[in-house]
Amino acid sequence: MKSWVEVGQDPALFWRLTLREISVILDASTHRLRREQNDRAWLAWHIEALARSKKLPKLKDFLSDAPKKPKRRQSVEEQIAIAHRWTAALTR
């Protein structure tokens, strides 16, 4: 029950659930806490990296809903030419 309360669950709910339900909730809570910690570490790392950069990137580059330009697809001929150049570079 200590683990149950540590992950922020209601102690009264503990007694109304099966062991399987408790296990699922504890596993999910553990994953959530780990993800939140990783999010905080990511944020701290990027804050420091941005503080060290000489030029601040545009905000839209950081936003997840920012529309991305669709990349042009390579033609078969372009892919073959790249493969030939790659092979030539490796066989030197």
C-alpha positions in Angstrom: 0.0 0.0 0.0 3.0 2.3 0.6 3.9 2.2 -3.1 0.2 2.8 -4.0 0.2 6.1 -2.0 3.7 7.0 -3.2 2.5 7.1 -6.8 -0.4 9.4 -5.8 -3.3 7.0 -5.6 -6.2 7.2 -3.2 -5.7 4.8 -0.2 -9.5 4.1 -0.1 -9.5 2.9 -3.7 -6.7 0.3 -3.0 -9.1 -2.0 -1.1 -11.7 -2.0 -3.8 -9.4 -3.3 -6.6 -8.1 -6.7 -7.5 -4.4 -7.4 -7.4 -4.3 -7.4 -11.2 -5.8 -3.9 -11.3 -3.4 -2.6 -8.6 -0.5 -4.1 -10.6 -1.6 -2.4 -13.8 -2.1 1.0 -12.1 1.3 0.8 -10.3 3.0 -0.1 -13.6 1.3 2.7 -15.5 2.1 5.1 -12.7 5.8 4.0 -12.7 6.0 4.6 -16.5 4.3 8.0 -16.1 6.7 9.1 -13.4 9.7 7.9 -15.5 8.4 9.7 -18.6 7.8 12.9 -16.5 11.4 12.7 -15.2 12.7 12.2 -18.7 10.7 15.2 -19.8 12.2 17.3 -17.1 15.7 16.1 -17.9 15.1 16.9 -21.6 13.9 20.4 -20.7 16.9 21.1 -18.4 19.3 19.9 -21.1 17.7 22.1 -23.8 17.6 25.1 -21.5 21.3 24.8 -20.9 22.0 24.1 -24.6 20.1 27.2 -25.7 21.8 29.3 -23.0 25.1 28.4 -24.6 24.0 29.0 -28.2 25.0 32.2 -30.0 21.8 32.4 -32.0 18.4 31.3 -30.6 16.5 29.0 -33.0 13.0 30.0 -34.1 10.2 29.0 -31.7 8.2 27.3 -34.4 11.1 24.8 -34.9 10.5 23.6 -31.3 6.7 23.4 -31.4 5.4 19.9 -32.2 2.4 21.2 -34.2 4.5 23.4 -36.5 3.8 22.4 -40.1 6.8 20.8 -41.8 7.6 21.3 -45.4 7.1 18.1 -47.3 10.4 16.8 -48.5 10.8 16.1 -52.2 11.0 12.4 -53.0 14.1 11.2 -54.8 13.6 9.7 -58.2 14.8 6.2 -59.0 17.6 7.7 -61.2 18.8 9.9 -58.3 18.8 6.9 -55.9 20.9 4.9 -58.4 23.3 7.7 -58.9 23.8 8.0 -55.1 24.3 4.3 -54.9 27.0 4.5 -57.6 28.8 7.4 -55.8 28.6 5.5 -52.5 30.0 2.3 -54.1 32.8 4.4 -55.7 33.7 6.1 -52.4 33.9 2.7 -50.6 36.0 1.0 -53.2 38.8 3.6 -53.3 
